[in-house]
Amino acid sequence: MNSENPAAQAEQNSNLRPDGSKKIVLSGIRSTGNLHLGNYYGALQKFVKMQDDYDSRYFIADLHALTTNPDPKALHESVKQILAEYLAAGLDPDKNILYVQSDIPEISEMYLLMNMHVGIGELMRTASFKDKARKALGITSENDEIEKEIIGNQNNNARVNAGLLTYPTLMAVDILIHHADYVPVGKDQEQHLELTRRFGRRFNSFYGVDYFKEPVNFNFGGEAIKVPGLDGSGKMGKSEGNCIYLIDDEKTLRKKVMRAVTDAGPTEPNSPVSQPVENLFTLMDLVSGKDTTDHFREKYADCSIRYGDLKKQLAEDLLKVTLPIRQRILDIRDNDEYLSKIVKQGAERTREYAAKTLKDVREIMGIRKI
Ligand code: TRP
């Protein structure tokens, strides 16, 4: 972006807006389940590094979690758990705004308003919606016409709820209500971010205003870190079932690592490394340091490697990273007074910004006092 223009590029790379204020970074995580090592290295650790330089705001997307109809008790527990995990990973509540999405009623109201400018066709074409709609309807083939299935479906037990369809509207509002500059998210969220920009532009052009800016994805200046899973395939992910969770206890973690997928081992010197083994080397690079990985890579090259030894070492070094975090999570998790103080403070600060945006949006749209 802007690669032709050095001044624009410099402004793009700066952590400051032209008026000298810090750029606003916003990201959210759905409250389903626990945080894993991929979340930690891919996102949290970077958030922690940037907390002095940006006006950063992170929230727990519990309204988004509702789109898949979680059990109420599990939803509540997950909100608390993720908040505790954010804090345990080093996010400082005085340097970042941390809040729970549903504590900000302005978001729900602006979601209603924004939906007036969102097409159901574009929502139905969103990849994440199609995936989830297929799941809800029990469609296994890729080519089924979901639209027909949805409209023709008379079976109430298999409905696709409207919240799922309008998920991208809600996400756009999360971002636009802050006028965020940067939204650090993974590749799977790029399409949602593109829709956010589109809805903002559409609003601007419909009302003839220059109100919303276009937020961009952001990698905190570094390369995207890929954290592979333990199943020999691609990246670590909640739905892949290949995760190491920050909350895993010692025994669980060791067991997972010892069971990680490998191969039959090298039989010729300097053989190429298979994907599952390369994944373990990549994890080792992250937690053990290069010397350790080099040692095992050499052993691989001369065929003297024993995967059991590699895994033992890897588990040892993983535990050095995760156990202190786990301990902090356990210390914080049940301290309701502390957690509630933090989200209260986060909600107050967020509502100041959110109320201002909502007031402008209502005014622009013609909802005015008589
Ligand atoms: N959809 C995001 C995810 O599943 C979570 C999310 C909701 C989000 N609102 C957001 C992320 C706003 C960034 C900004 O990961």
Boltz pocket constraint, residues with backbone or C-beta under 6 A from the ligand:
constraints:
  - pocket:
      binder: B
      contacts: [[A, 26], [A, 27], [A, 28], [A, 29], [A, 30], [A, 61], [A, 64], [A, 170], [A, 171], [A, 174], [A, 175], [A, 183], [A, 184], [A, 185], [A, 189], [A, 192]]
      max_distance: 6.0
